[in-house]
């Protein structure tokens, strides 16, 4: 029996040594692993999650703190909503290109704001696309699409506005520009 005791003590000592060595390696390598994970998270909290991007859009139009009924009343009165922070507004969109995108953005804002308390978020299987679906009385509206980018979740205007409406909005924009030029 006395022969097995020193062997167990020796095995326990070896196990403790291996655990300590492993703990040292984990502590040394942890900062590198954490830094790699942190790069996947956007630094701007306004776009960190799809809900945050939608809230940012509401904030730039100054309706984030209004209830759905209040927003609907303003829409019925045809109140012209003003953008309060142009840079934040344009940053909400993945494919903002030119002033003619204003009509697309207005459509997206109206769809989301009118039913702001009844938005359903559906993430794609790969996790990089989110569909925001306004619902009223069980009926689904046209979804607004967001994509995950290096700078966070951004609204894809061209995917969020039906093709026919998108073409019509571009025509209206071009006609207005021609009238301006004379």
N, C-alpha and C positions, 0 to 999 in steps of 0.2 A: 504494500500500500504506500509506503513511503516513496517508492520509485515513481508513482503516478503523480504525486503532489508537485514535485518540481517541474514536471512536464506541463501540468495544467497552468502553473504559474507562468511558465515560459510562454505558453500559447496565449494566455491572457495579456501578457506584456506585449507580445507581437501584434495582437489584435488592436490594442490601445495605440500602439505606434502607427499601425496602418490607418486607423481612424483619424489620428492627429494629422498625419501626412495628407490624407484626403481633405480634411477640413482646411488645412493651409492652402491647398490647391484651389478649393472652392472659393475661399476668401480672395485669393489672388486673381482668379479669373472672373469672378462675379461682376466687377465693374465693366468688363468688356462685353459680357452677355447682356447686361442691363442697358448699356449704351446702344447696342444693336436693336433691342426692343423699343427703346425710346424713340428711335428715328421713325418708327412706323406711326407714331402718334403726332398729329399736327400740333404745332405750338400755339396756334391761334384758337382759343376756345370757342370763337364764334362759328367755327366750322368743324369742330371736333366730332360732332354727331349730327345725323340728319335733322333731328329736332332742333339742334342749335342753329343750323343753317336757316331753317324755316323761321325760327324766332328772330334771327338777324334780319331777314327780309322784312318781317313785320316791324321790327324796330326802326329800320331806315324809313319806313312809311309812317312811323309814329302810331301804329295800331297794336303794338305788342301787348299793351296793358288794357286794351278795350275788349269787352265781351263780344261774342259772336253776333248777338242781336244788335249791338251798337254799330258794328262794322256793316252788317246787312242794311241797317237804316241809312248809313252814309252812302252805301252803294246805290240804294233806291233813290236817294236824293241826287245822285250823280255828282257827288262831291269829287273834285279832282284831288287825288292824293299827291302830296309832294314828297320827293325824295329828300331826306334830311342829311344824308351822308353819301355822296356820290361814289366815293372809293369803296366803301363797304357794300353799297348796292351792287356795283359791277362785280365785286369779288364774290358775290353769292353764286355767280354763274360760271359753269365750266366752259361755255362756248360763247361768251360775250365778245362780239367783234366790233360792231359799228353802231351808230345811233339808230339804225333801222331795227336793232334788236329790242329797242324800247317797247315796241308793240307786243313782242313775244313775252317780255318780262312783265308787262302790264297784265296780259292774259293769265300768266302763271300766278301773279300776286292775287288777282281777283278770284281765281279758282280756290286758292288756299285760304285767303282771308275770309271769304264768304262762309266757309264752313270750318273755321279755324278750331272749333271745339270738337269737330267730328272728322278728324284726319286719322286714317289707318296707315301704319308704316309696315311695308312688307320688304324684307331683305332677300336678295337673290341667294342662291345656293352657294355661290363663291364669296359672298359677303361684300362685294365691291359695288353693288348697285342696290338702290333703295327706291321703291315705288311708294309715293305718298298718295293715298286715294281718299279724296273727299267723299263722304257718304251722307246721304240725306234720306231718312225714312227707309233705310235698307237699300237704296239705290246708289250705285257707285258712279262717281263722276270720272272724267278723264284723268288718268294718273299723272302726277308730276314725278319726273325721274331725276334722281340724284346719283352721281358717281363719286366714288372715293378717289381722290387725287392726292398728290404729294402735299397739297396745302389744305387737305380736309375734304369734307363732303360738299359738293357743288351741284347746283341745279343744271341739268342739261336742257337748255331752252328748246332746241330743235326736236328733241324726243318728247318734250312735255306739251307741245302745241300740235294739234292735229294738222296734217300736211295741207289740207285745203285752206284752213284758216291762216296758216303760216304764209302761204302764197298770197292770200288776199291782203294780209297785213303789209307784206312787202310792196304790193301794188299801191296801196293807200299811201305808204311812205314815199314811194317814187313820185306819185301824182302830187303830193304836197311839196316835194322838193322842186318839181317842175313849175308849180304855181309861184313858189318863192322866187325863182330865177326870172320869172316873167315871160 
